Each structure stands twice: as C-alpha cells, then as structure tokens.
C-alpha cells in the first residue's frame, strides 16, 4: 500500500516508517527534519505541514498517518490546523483506505499545556468529521490517543528520577509504552481494521482511568 506519514523522522513516526517498510509497504514521509532512514521503498520530503504550497504531487495516498506535532506556542497551528491541511489534501478521495490521527490522552483529560490539550482535543472532533466523509469510500478514520510514550519529546521527565517517580505513580501499569508498541497499534488500525471508524481510542496504561477508592481499613 502507499502510505504517507507526517512527523516521520523521530519517535512514533519513525517507528511507524520502520514497521510499514518491514511489512512491505511503500512509505512517504514528511518532516521538518532530514530523513532518519534510507530504504528503497521510502521517500522523504523536508517540509512544514502548515505550508500547503510546499506539498508535493504524490500518487494517491491509500493510508495517511497524521503524526506530526509539537509542544510549543505553535501547537494549534501545527497539531490541529496542519493536520487538517494534510488530511484535506491527501486523505479525502475515493482511493483512501484509512486515515489515522495520532492524538493524545490529554485530549480526554486536559492534563497538559493548555494549547497542546486544545489542539489534540480538536482532533477528536475532526476524526469524526473525516470518518463521516470518507465512509462513502468504504474507508475508516480513527484517532489513537496515546498516554506516555518513550520518545525524545518526553526526555525532560524520563531523565529526571524525581519526576519519573511521580509519573509512574499515576500509571497503574507502571510503565510507558515504546514507540514500537505505538507503531504496532498504528499498523493494525490502518491495515487490518476495516470496520471500526470515527473512534477516539485511549491507550494510556489506564492513567486516565485511575481511581483510588478511599475507605477506612476493616
């Protein structure tokens, strides 16, 4: 299949590139950074997803993985508006099979920087909007809303023992998922799934569902 992945040079995006290539697919990557992998079936474009004029002409995309994102003052423009721009350009057409948004648990809990949580929250509604529109093509659209993932973006807490202990106290499974685990979810939902659509799937080790029952000891 022909797959387009945004934010393909690191973290979850890079893990997805490797996973799809290992399964024999043809992959195109967009990122503001240079390619982190070389492979005969991989093409890479250095671009900012907010800049529609820089979008290359591609063969019709069959699977679109919207992974590009930031945690700074440009959250709304990149995470939400940039994702919408890419999806409208490459994801809404009769040949599309699956569109996936890489969301965040913070879209469900609000527990993040304000603009970041808002940008990911917007993807929840946009996922349903796209799902309704591409259902006419027999295609699916879902968001995978991950909690903690072991990526470069999260090093500020991963490398601080005190903060890491506090983070782990909030996660019932007592660990974060790897980028490779996230990529397995992405590949399953994009390639195998054909009926689940319009869903915002929370994958966070039960962090958002943590509930401590307080009661006197018997």
Number of C-alpha atoms within 10 A of each C-alpha: 14 18 22 27 23 26 24 32 23 20 21 25 27 22 21 26 27 19 17 22 17 9 10 10 16 17 24 20 23 26 21 15 15 14 18 11 14 9 10 8 13 19 15 21 18 17 20 19 25 18 11 13 9 12 17 10 7 10 8 16 22 21 26 25 27 26 23 25 23 16 16 11 11 14 21 21 17 21 28 22 17 21 25 20 16 21 18 12 13 20 27 22 17 14 15 21 25 28 29 26 25 24 30 28 24 22 22 16 13 16 12 14 13 11 18 25 22 18 25 27 21 17 25 23 15 20 23 18 13 23 24 15 15 22 18 11 13 15 27 29 31 26 28 21 22 20 19 21 20 17 15 11 13 12 11 10 14 19 10 10 10 10 13 14 13 11 17 15 13 17 19 15 13 13 16 19 17 15 19 19 14 21 21 15 13 24 19 11 22 23 14 10 14 15 12 12 23 20 16 23 16 20 19 21 19 15 21 18 12 11 10 6 5 6 6 4 4 3
